[in-house]
Amino acid sequence: MAKQFTAVYKKRRKWYLGWVEEIPGVNTQGKTLKETKKNLKEALRLVLETNRLLNQKEFAKGKVIKEPLSVSLR
């Protein structure tokens, strides 16, 4: 299932910076915009995967309710 996020890019001297607007901590850099885009996708995948694994460990012993959550942003 593909999810959509907002990627933000900014050129700073010889480097491109990139981050995901909706998730603090997902950021990267690259020498080209193409490299930065690739790095940002990988950073986002790693953060989401890590968060999922940490939550599985934390709540493995107790009963939890998990369900999809949708919000509309203005």
ZAZALO-387380 format. One record per residue: x, y, z of N, C-alpha, C, O, CB in turn; residue in one letter; residue number from 0. Coordinates in steps of 0.001 Angstrom, whole numbers, plus 524288, in hexadecimal, padded with zeros to 5 digits. Each point is the difference from the previous one (the first is absolute). Last residue first. Glycine has a CB too. Layout:
N
+-------+-------+-------+-------+-------+-------+-------+-------+-------+-------+-------+-------+-------+-------+-------+---+-----+
|   n.x |   n.y |   n.z |  ca.x |  ca.y |  ca.z |   c.x |   c.y |   c.z |   o.x |   o.y |   o.z |  cb.x |  cb.y |  cb.z | r |   k |
+-------+-------+-------+-------+-------+-------+-------+-------+-------+-------+-------+-------+-------+-------+-------+---+-----+
|     X |     Y |     Z |     X |     Y |     Z |     X |     Y |     Z |     X |     Y |     Z |     X |     Y |     Z | A | NUM |
...
+-------+-------+-------+-------+-------+-------+-------+-------+-------+-------+-------+-------+-------+-------+-------+---+-----+
This chain:
74
+-------+-------+-------+-------+-------+-------+-------+-------+-------+-------+-------+-------+-------+-------+-------+---+-----+
|   n.x |   n.y |   n.z |  ca.x |  ca.y |  ca.z |   c.x |   c.y |   c.z |   o.x |   o.y |   o.z |  cb.x |  cb.y |  cb.z | r |   k |
+-------+-------+-------+-------+-------+-------+-------+-------+-------+-------+-------+-------+-------+-------+-------+---+-----+
| 7E6D6 | 850A5 | 81607 | 7FE2C | 80488 | 7FD07 | 80459 | 8027E | 7FCFC | 7FF24 | 803DF | 7FD47 | 7FA0F | 7FD9E | 8094D | R |  73 |
| 80391 | 7E9CC | 7FF41 | 802DB | 804BD | 80158 | 7FE07 | 8046D | 7FC9A | 7FEAB | 7FF3B | 7FB72 | 8094A | 7FB98 | 80746 | L |  72 |
| 7F0C3 | 7F18A | 804D6 | 7FFEE | 803C4 | 7FBB2 | 802C5 | 804E0 | 801DA | 7FEC8 | 80212 | 8042A | 7F8BF | 7FA51 | 7F826 | S |  71 |
| 80A3C | 7EE56 | 809A7 | 7FEB6 | 8055E | 8015D | 80004 | 8034D | 7FB19 | 802DE | 7FEEE | 7FC4B | 800F8 | 7FFF9 | 80CAD | V |  70 |
| 7FC18 | 7EB61 | 7FEB7 | 80023 | 803C2 | 7FBAE | 7FE82 | 80553 | 8020A | 7FC75 | 80082 | 80336 | 80159 | 7F880 | 7F641 | S |  69 |
| 808A9 | 7F267 | 80D39 | 7FE72 | 8053D | 801A3 | 8009F | 803AD | 7FB5F | 8043D | 80071 | 7FDC5 | 7FE70 | 7FDCA | 80BA1 | L |  68 |
| 7FBFE | 7EB4E | 7FBF1 | 8018B | 80441 | 7FC82 | 7FDE2 | 80533 | 80207 | 7FBCE | 8002F | 80258 | 80456 | 7F996 | 7F603 | P |  67 |
| 803BF | 7F74F | 815B6 | 7FC4E | 800EB | 7FBBB | 80212 | 80463 | 7FC8A | 8031D | 80335 | 801C4 | 7F549 | 7F9C9 | 803D9 | E |  66 |
| 80AE4 | 7F5EB | 80D24 | 80288 | 8028D | 7FB91 | 7FBF3 | 8009D | 7FBB9 | 7FD13 | 7FC5E | 7FED3 | 80BD5 | 7FFD9 | 80379 | K |  65 |
| 7F91E | 7FF34 | 813B0 | 7FC6D | 8009F | 7FB9E | 802ED | 80300 | 7FBC5 | 80213 | 8043A | 800F9 | 7F5D2 | 7FBAB | 804EC | I |  64 |
| 80EF6 | 7F2D5 | 80A9D | 7FFB9 | 8052E | 7FDAF | 7FBF7 | 7FFF9 | 7FB9B | 7FEB8 | 7FBEA | 7FDD0 | 80ABE | 805DD | 80486 | V |  63 |
| 7FE8F | 7F256 | 80F84 | 7FC26 | 8006B | 7FBD8 | 7FFDE | 805A5 | 7FE16 | 7FFA7 | 803A5 | 8031D | 7FAFC | 7F4EB | 800B7 | K |  62 |
| 81731 | 7FEDD | 8043D | 7FAC5 | 801C2 | 80173 | 7FC63 | 80035 | 7FB5A | 801A9 | 7FFAD | 7FB7F | 80233 | 8056A | 80BB5 | G |  61 |
| 80E72 | 7F5D9 | 7F7B4 | 7FDCD | 7FCEF | 80450 | 7FA71 | 8018C | 80172 | 7FD40 | 7FCEF | 8027B | 80BB8 | 8020B | 800CB | K |  60 |
| 8019F | 80993 | 7EF19 | 7FF83 | 7FA75 | 7FEC0 | 7FD26 | 7FCF6 | 80444 | 7FD4F | 7FC32 | 7FECE | 80AE6 | 8047F | 7FC0D | A |  59 |
| 7FD3C | 81270 | 8027A | 7FAB2 | 7FE4C | 8011A | 7FF16 | 7FA37 | 7FEFA | 7FB83 | 7FE52 | 7FF98 | 801AC | 80A97 | 7FE42 | F |  58 |
| 813C3 | 7FF9C | 7FFD9 | 7FDBC | 802A2 | 80487 | 7FAB9 | 7FDB5 | 80185 | 7FED7 | 7FF7B | 804A3 | 805DB | 80899 | 7F8BE | E |  57 |
| 80435 | 7F23B | 7F30F | 8029D | 7FE36 | 804C4 | 7FD59 | 8022E | 804DD | 7FF2D | 7FD2C | 803CD | 8093F | 8023E | 7F745 | K |  56 |
| 7F16F | 80660 | 7F4B0 | 7FEE1 | 7FA6D | 80092 | 8026E | 7FDE4 | 804FA | 7FD82 | 7FD0A | 802DB | 80211 | 80202 | 7F36E | Q |  55 |
| 80437 | 81251 | 804E3 | 7FAB1 | 7FF6B | 80207 | 7FE91 | 7FA4A | 800BE | 7FD5E | 7FEAE | 803CD | 8002A | 809A2 | 7F7CE | N |  54 |
| 8129E | 7FB9F | 7FCA3 | 80005 | 801BD | 80573 | 7FA9B | 7FF6D | 80271 | 7FF8F | 7FE77 | 80489 | 807AA | 807CB | 7F966 | L |  53 |
| 7FA67 | 7F644 | 7F005 | 80293 | 7FBF9 | 80327 | 80018 | 80173 | 805CB | 7FF17 | 7FCA8 | 80356 | 80662 | 80102 | 7F4EB | L |  52 |
| 7F3E1 | 80EC9 | 7FBD1 | 7FC8F | 7FB6F | 80024 | 8025A | 7FBB9 | 8036F | 7FD3D | 7FDA7 | 80329 | 7FF6F | 80487 | 7F3D5 | R |  51 |
| 80D88 | 80CBB | 805BD | 7FB96 | 8013F | 8036F | 7FC50 | 7FB61 | 8008F | 7FE1B | 7FEE5 | 80447 | 80298 | 80A73 | 7F917 | N |  50 |
| 80D07 | 7F4FD | 7F696 | 801F7 | 80007 | 8055F | 7FBA1 | 80126 | 803DB | 7FF90 | 7FD64 | 80404 | 80932 | 8057E | 7F8BD | T |  49 |
| 7F350 | 7FE3A | 7F14C | 8010D | 7FA96 | 8017E | 801CD | 7FFA8 | 805AD | 7FE3B | 7FC9C | 802EA | 80419 | 80154 | 7F3C9 | E |  48 |
| 7FB69 | 812D1 | 80205 | 7FAF4 | 7FD62 | 8009B | 800B5 | 7FA54 | 801C5 | 7FD24 | 7FE25 | 80364 | 7FF16 | 807B5 | 7F5B0 | L |  47 |
| 81302 | 803C6 | 8032C | 7FD61 | 80227 | 8049C | 7FAC6 | 7FD42 | 800E2 | 7FEC2 | 7FE91 | 8046B | 805A2 | 80A21 | 7FA16 | V |  46 |
| 8051D | 7F2CE | 7F23D | 802A5 | 7FE3E | 804C3 | 7FD5B | 801F7 | 804F0 | 7FF76 | 7FD0E | 803C3 | 808CE | 802C1 | 7F741 | L |  45 |
| 7F17C | 805F1 | 7F462 | 7FF0F | 7FA60 | 800BA | 8025D | 7FE11 | 8051F | 7FD7E | 7FD20 | 802ED | 8026D | 801B0 | 7F358 | R |  44 |
| 803D2 | 8127E | 804E9 | 7FA88 | 7FF66 | 80196 | 7FEAE | 7FA4A | 800EE | 7FD85 | 7FEB4 | 803E9 | 80024 | 8094E | 7F703 | L |  43 |
| 812F6 | 7FBD9 | 7FE5D | 7FF91 | 801DE | 80565 | 7FA74 | 7FF55 | 80205 | 7FF3A | 7FE59 | 80473 | 807F8 | 80813 | 7F9EC | A |  42 |
| 7FBD8 | 7F5D3 | 7EFE3 | 8025F | 7FC07 | 80361 | 7FF9A | 80192 | 805BC | 7FED1 | 7FCB9 | 80350 | 80755 | 800D5 | 7F574 | E |  41 |
| 7F442 | 80E8D | 7FAB0 | 7FC83 | 7FB77 | 7FFF9 | 80210 | 7FBBE | 8039E | 7FD01 | 7FD96 | 802E3 | 8004C | 80486 | 7F3EA | K |  40 |
| 80D6C | 80C68 | 8069C | 7FB7D | 80153 | 8033B | 7FC14 | 7FB86 | 80027 | 7FDC5 | 7FEE6 | 8041D | 80385 | 80A8B | 7F9B4 | L |  39 |
| 80DC3 | 7F568 | 7F746 | 8016A | 7FFA0 | 8058A | 7FB4E | 800FD | 80389 | 7FF68 | 7FD79 | 8040C | 809A6 | 8056B | 7F9B5 | N |  38 |
| 7F4D4 | 7FF9A | 7F00E | 800D0 | 7FA70 | 80123 | 8012A | 7FF3F | 805D4 | 7FDCA | 7FC87 | 8027B | 80596 | 801FC | 7F44F | K |  37 |
| 7FB7C | 812AF | 8034A | 7FADC | 7FD80 | 7FFC7 | 8005A | 7FA37 | 80155 | 7FCC5 | 7FDEF | 802E8 | 80077 | 8088D | 7F659 | K |  36 |
| 81272 | 802E8 | 80534 | 7FD2C | 8018D | 804B2 | 7FA99 | 7FD7F | 8002F | 7FE46 | 7FE3C | 80421 | 806A5 | 80A37 | 7FBF3 | T |  35 |
| 8056C | 7F55C | 7F0CB | 80239 | 7FD0F | 8045F | 7FD01 | 80132 | 8050B | 7FEF0 | 7FC76 | 80314 | 809EE | 803A8 | 7F88E | E |  34 |
| 7F282 | 809B4 | 7F59A | 7FE96 | 7FA83 | 7FF31 | 801ED | 7FCA4 | 8048D | 7FD16 | 7FCC1 | 80205 | 80345 | 80493 | 7F439 | K |  33 |
| 804B2 | 81050 | 8090B | 7FA8F | 7FF80 | 80191 | 7FE35 | 7FA58 | 7FF82 | 7FD1F | 7FE12 | 80355 | 80132 | 80B2D | 7F9DD | L |  32 |
| 815C7 | 7F9CA | 8069B | 7FC5B | 8014B | 7FBCB | 7FA6C | 7FF6D | 80216 | 7FF13 | 7FD74 | 803F9 | 80768 | 7FF88 | 7F50A | T |  31 |
| 80741 | 8004C | 8128E | 802BC | 8039B | 7FC80 | 7FCA6 | 80195 | 7FB62 | 800EB | 80415 | 7FDA2 | 80775 | 7F7E4 | 8050C | K |  30 |
| 7EF91 | 7FF0F | 81092 | 80288 | 7FD88 | 7FB91 | 80297 | 80411 | 7FC9C | 7FED5 | 804A7 | 8005A | 7FAAD | 7F41C | 7FFDD | G |  29 |
| 7FAE7 | 80261 | 813BF | 80297 | 8039C | 7FC75 | 80271 | 7FCED | 7FB91 | 80094 | 7FB3D | 80057 | 80124 | 80B21 | 806FB | Q |  28 |
| 7EDD8 | 7F82F | 808FF | 804B0 | 7FDFA | 7FD80 | 80296 | 80459 | 7FCDB | 7FE43 | 8047C | 8000C | 7FDD9 | 7F271 | 7FF8E | T |  27 |
| 7F29F | 802B0 | 80F37 | 802D1 | 803E0 | 7FCE3 | 80506 | 7FDA6 | 7FDEC | 801DE | 7FC03 | 801EE | 7FA4A | 80B46 | 80366 | N |  26 |
| 7F36D | 7F582 | 808BE | 80107 | 7FD93 | 7FAEF | 80268 | 80433 | 7FC89 | 7FD40 | 80339 | 7FDB9 | 7FB32 | 7F638 | 80338 | V |  25 |
| 80222 | 80AE4 | 8103C | 80453 | 7FC47 | 8003F | 8011A | 7FD32 | 7FAF1 | 80407 | 7FD68 | 7FF8C | 7F9D1 | 8017F | 80994 | G |  24 |
| 7EED9 | 80867 | 7FAF3 | 804FB | 8021B | 801E7 | 8042C | 7FBBC | 80032 | 7FEE0 | 7FB88 | 80160 | 7FC40 | 80B32 | 803E3 | P |  23 |
| 7F3BA | 7FA53 | 7EE79 | 8027F | 7FC91 | 803DA | 80541 | 80248 | 801A5 | 803CB | 7FFB5 | 7FD0F | 7F7AF | 7F86C | 7FF0E | I |  22 |
| 7F8C8 | 80FCE | 7F6D7 | 7FC72 | 7FDD0 | 803E2 | 802A4 | 7FCEE | 8045D | 7FD91 | 7FF02 | 80406 | 7FBFD | 800A3 | 7F4F9 | E |  21 |
| 80FB1 | 8086E | 7F806 | 7FD3C | 803FE | 802FE | 7FCD0 | 7FDB7 | 8048A | 7FFB9 | 8025D | 8042F | 7FFE5 | 802F9 | 7F3AE | E |  20 |
| 81243 | 7F384 | 7FF89 | 7FA73 | 7FED2 | 7FF80 | 7FD17 | 8038E | 803B8 | 800E7 | 7FFEF | 804B9 | 800D2 | 7F6A0 | 7F8B9 | V |  19 |
| 8119F | 80CF8 | 7F874 | 7FD5F | 7FE15 | 804B4 | 7FA47 | 7FF01 | 7FEC3 | 7FDF1 | 801E0 | 7FC14 | 80854 | 80312 | 809BF | W |  18 |
| 80EAD | 800E3 | 7F19C | 7FAB4 | 7FE10 | 7FF3C | 7FDC2 | 7FE1E | 80522 | 802C7 | 7FDC7 | 8033C | 7FF5E | 7FFB8 | 7F396 | G |  17 |
| 80ECB | 80E3F | 7FE8A | 7FDCD | 7FDFD | 804D7 | 7FA7B | 7FE2A | 7FED3 | 7FD51 | 8024B | 7FCBC | 80842 | 803C4 | 808E2 | L |  16 |
| 80CF4 | 7FD3B | 7EE86 | 7FA55 | 80053 | 80050 | 7FE5F | 7FD9D | 80534 | 801EB | 7FBDC | 80185 | 7FD03 | 803AD | 7F48B | Y |  15 |
| 8143D | 80A0D | 803E5 | 7FCE3 | 7FB81 | 801A7 | 7FA31 | 80120 | 7FF85 | 7FE48 | 8047D | 80035 | 808DB | 7F8E2 | 805E5 | W |  14 |
| 807B0 | 80EC5 | 7F746 | 800C0 | 7FBC1 | 7FC40 | 7FC93 | 7FB44 | 80126 | 8004A | 7FC1F | 7FD2D | 808CA | 806F9 | 8019F | K |  13 |
| 7F081 | 80E34 | 80917 | 8054A | 7FFEC | 7FDBB | 80062 | 7FB90 | 7FC09 | 7FD33 | 80007 | 7FC17 | 806AB | 803C4 | 80C3A | R |  12 |
| 7EB7E | 7FA5C | 7FE31 | 8033C | 802F8 | 803B0 | 805AA | 7FF65 | 7FE52 | 80263 | 7FBE8 | 800CE | 7F722 | 802C8 | 806AE | R |  11 |
| 7F0F8 | 7FD82 | 7F1E4 | 8058D | 7FFEE | 7FEA7 | 802E5 | 8039B | 803BC | 7FE81 | 8047F | 800D2 | 7FF81 | 7F995 | 7F5A4 | K |  10 |
| 7EFA7 | 7F67A | 80C25 | 8025B | 80534 | 7FFF9 | 805C0 | 7FF72 | 7FE9D | 802BE | 7FCAE | 80223 | 7F6D2 | 806AB | 804A4 | K |   9 |
| 7F1FF | 7F196 | 7FAD8 | 80583 | 80024 | 7FE7C | 801E8 | 805A4 | 7FFD9 | 7FD21 | 80399 | 7FE9D | 801CB | 7F418 | 7FC2A | Y |   8 |
| 7F081 | 7FA57 | 80CC4 | 801BD | 8056C | 7FF54 | 805D5 | 7FFD8 | 7FECC | 802FD | 7FD4D | 802A1 | 7F5FF | 8064C | 8039A | V |   7 |
| 7F4C1 | 7EECC | 7F9B8 | 805AC | 8009C | 80015 | 8014A | 805B2 | 7FEE9 | 7FDAB | 80277 | 7FC98 | 803BD | 7F42B | 80070 | A |   6 |
| 7ECEF | 7FE73 | 80A3C | 801EE | 804A7 | 7FD5C | 805E6 | 80062 | 800AC | 801EB | 800AB | 8045C | 7F57A | 803E6 | 7FD16 | T |   5 |
| 7FB60 | 7E9B7 | 7FD6E | 80227 | 803D3 | 80396 | 801DF | 804AF | 7FCD2 | 8002F | 7FFCC | 7FB33 | 80279 | 7F923 | 80B4D | F |   4 |
| 7F0D6 | 7F3D3 | 7F7C6 | 8022F | 804BB | 7FDB3 | 801AD | 803CF | 80445 | 7FD28 | 800E8 | 803C4 | 7FD30 | 7FDE2 | 7F44A | Q |   3 |
| 80361 | 7EAF8 | 804D8 | 7FE29 | 8048B | 802E6 | 802B3 | 804C1 | 7FDC3 | 80449 | 7FF9A | 7FDDC | 7FA17 | 7FB19 | 80A5E | K |   2 |
| 7FD14 | 7EFF7 | 7F18B | 80320 | 804C7 | 7FF9B | 7FD6C | 8045F | 8031F | 7FB3F | 800B2 | 7FFCC | 80806 | 7FC96 | 7F74B | A |   1 |
| 7FC97 | 7ECFA | 80A10 | 7FCB5 | 80492 | 80000 | 80379 | 804D2 | 80000 | 8032B | 800BC | 8038B | 7F59D | 7FA70 | 80131 | M |   0 |
+-------+-------+-------+-------+-------+-------+-------+-------+-------+-------+-------+-------+-------+-------+-------+---+-----+
